[in-house]
């Protein structure tokens, strides 16, 4: 047995200690089935966050425990693969791949960079601007950040930028994506719809814009300013190579077709209240159009991340089983004793801090939402609207992270070796304060103004 395998076995055995104690001592007055559910969830979170066990194995193990001990109907445990969400996500992956195949986003981004960015500071700010603009071209954050990072890497090589400045520039793409993805409902097909489903509510594209876009734009500006200030020593006073001729933004036939299909899909999403065609069916129609026009083919099905779909099946089941098994209610009864009085000025600030702390503990973004939202909805029932609970939780976990595994988008860049833990931790310390301030002083007042709260 190699030392690496021996260490892995030791780490796995250590990871079993706390979940085993939960099963043995049954906290929160839980019975044996409930403690097994909670212990297995904690064990899976540890495995997901540490990577000591294959993520697919961990997800399947959790689903198996949920089916046996979760006291939840099988169709609820398997909610994700039986819902429209899987159609929406798979179709969105193929739509995004079609945009990549057509090169329209690549051409547009390179045109903008060569024309407007003559310093590293402007390049990092452009990450936030493109993070917003590309939402309307690629309705999925993973392809957006992967595409932009490849474009930026070529641009950086052409301008002889190296060292920490290069890492910071690429990190700006992923940092920008976390906050810009919340501006529109299709900004993050997975996370945004998941947050709504975990709260048991539906929201139209227009309603999301009403509740989130304006305060989200202010939050985006503040995160961009924080990013520049945090890494100012690495990016200021670095000038880029002057280009005498700018690349022309001329689209070819395939690029025009891909852009037309995408714009049509976006228009249907925007006008959903008028025609009642679901976002999943709209995305499916757009994907079919790209197949017919030859922009995507059978080979592009490899763009669909099967491992991610297994992971999401487990993630989406958590909220259902936490409620169905009664674990959420047991925990709610315990935590509600720590809440300030309903009318207290500390009531909402306490919720924000509680959500951020639980997110840092659980690590995974969707796991945090799937556990926290159902529990909070139960705890504050009658005191806060469900929409406020869902969106406040979403804002508090989506903007804030300390290490890469706290946000799946940030983890993609870290996993590709673009930047290190020290970059995310350095920014994350500032985000800890900023997230609390943004949630309390921007989003909450805005929801009061429009009558949501």
Secondary structure, DSSP 8 states (H G I E B T S, - for coil): --HHHHHHHHHHHHHHHHHHHHHHH-GGG--HHHHHHHHHHHHHHHHHHH-SS-HHHHHHHHHHHHHHHS-S-HHHHTTTTTSHHHHHHHHHHHHHHHHHHHTHHHHHHHHHHHHH--BHHHHHHHHHHHHHHGGGT--SHHHHHHHHHHHHHHHHHHTT--HHHHHHHHHHHHHHHHHHTTSSGGGSHHHHHHHHHHTT----HHHHIIIIIHHHHHHHHHHHHHHHHHTHHHHTT-B----SS-------HHHHHHHHHHHHHHHHHHTHHHH---HHHHHHHHHHHHHHTTSS-GGGGGGS-HHHHHHHHHHHHHHHHHHHTSHHHHHHHHHGGGS--TTSTHHHHHHHHHHHHHHHHH--HHHHHHHHHHHHHHHTTTTS-HHHHHHHHHHHHHS--SSGGGSHHHHHHHHTTSS-HHHHHHHHHHHHHHHHHHIIIIIHHHHHHTT--
